Amino acid sequence: MAGRKPKRGQQVPPLPAEDEWDLRYATKESLAFAEMETQFSGTCAKAKARLKVAPTTRSDVQKPLRGTLAQRSVGGVQMKQWQYDISSGARLWYCVDPNHRVVWLTLAATDHPRATVVKGKRAPRNR
C-alpha cells in the first residue's frame, strides 16, 4: 500500500500472522491512522502489535469507552468500542469483532476526540 491512501474496509499493513487479529479501517475517520503513523511511528507500531494479539486487554493506554461511545455498529454489527492512547492527545478508537477476529479502526485523532469532551471538560462517566 506504499504511496496509496487507504480505503474503508482495507487491511492495515502489515498483514496479520496466522494467530493474529486482522486490523481494518472501518470509517472515513479511521483513515487518518495512516498519517498518524508518520507522526507517532513508535507508539503506532506498538499499538498495532498490541491490537493484533490482545485487542480487549485493559492497560494504562488501552480501555473500553464508556457511555454512549461504548457501543458502535460496524457493518450492521453492534460491537464494544475501545480506545488506545497513542500520545497525550492522540487517540485510536476501535471495535472488536470476536467472531471474525477483526479489529475495526473507527477513529484516529491527533487531538483529543471531541465526542469525549463536554464544554472543555471530559464527558461524565456512566457508573
N, C-alpha and C positions, 0 to 999 in steps of 0.2 A: 504494500500500500504506500510505499515511499513516493512522495510527491503528489499523491492524490488525497483529496479530502474524504473523510469517512462519511458513510451514509447510515441512516437508521436501519437497524436490523443486522448490520455488518458486524463481524467479529472484531474485537480489539486485539491487535497483534501483541505479542506472538501468539500463535495458535496454542490451545491447551495441550498438555501432555495427556496421556491416556487416563490418568486418575485425577485430573484437574477439572475444575469448573470452567465452563465456556463464558467468556465476558463478551457482551454485545451492547451496542448503542441502541437505546430504546426510544429516545426522543431527540428533537432538534436541540434542546438544551444540553444534552449529554455529549453532543459532537464537539463541544469546546474542550473535552478532555484531551484530544489530540494536541491542541495548542498548549494546554496546561502542562503537558508532559515536557515541553521545551523549557518552560519557566521553572518547574519544580521536578526536574528529571529524577533525582534520587528518591524523593518521597512518593512520586507517582509510580516508580518501579517497585517500591516496597508495597504500595497499595495494591498494585496488580498481582504481585506474588501472593500477598495475603488473601485477596479475594478469590484467587484460583484454588486455594486449599482450605480456607476457613472463612467463608463469607458471613457466617452468623455467629462468630465468636466475639463476645464483648471484650473490649480493651479500652485503654485510655484514649485511643483515636478512632475506635470503631464501636458504634452503638446503634440500636434501633431508634428511629424517630418516634415522636410521641404525638398525641392528639390527632388533629385532622391530617397530619402528614404521615401517620403511622402506617397507613394502607394506601395502596395505589393500584390502579388497573393497568396492566401492560398486556396488549393483545387480547383484551377481554377477560383476562385472568386477574383476579384480585390477589395481591401479594403484600407481604410486610415490606416496608421501606426502611432502609438503613442509611447511616451517614458514616463516611470516612473522612476524618480531618486531615487534609493534605498539608496545611500550614495553619498559622494562627487565624487566618481569614478564609482561606480556600477550602472548599468542601466538595466532596463527591457523594452524591446520593445514588442509591441503587436498590433494586428489588431482587429477591432471590426466588427462583422457580425450582424447588427441590425435585419435582417430577422429571424435569428435563436437564437438571444440573446446569442451569443457565443463570448468570448474574447479569441482570439488565441495568445498565447505567441510565439513570433518569435525569441527572443534573450534574454539571461540572461548573462550579462558580469560583472565580478567583477572589471574590469578595464574599463576605458572609451572606448567605441566601436571604433575600427579602422576606420570604414566607415565614422565617423563624423570628422576625423582628416586628415588634409592635410599638409604635411611637418611640423609636430609639432604644427600646429595651427588648430583651429576649421574650418570645411568646411564653405565656404561662403554661406550666406543666399540668397535664391531666393526671390526677392521682387516684 
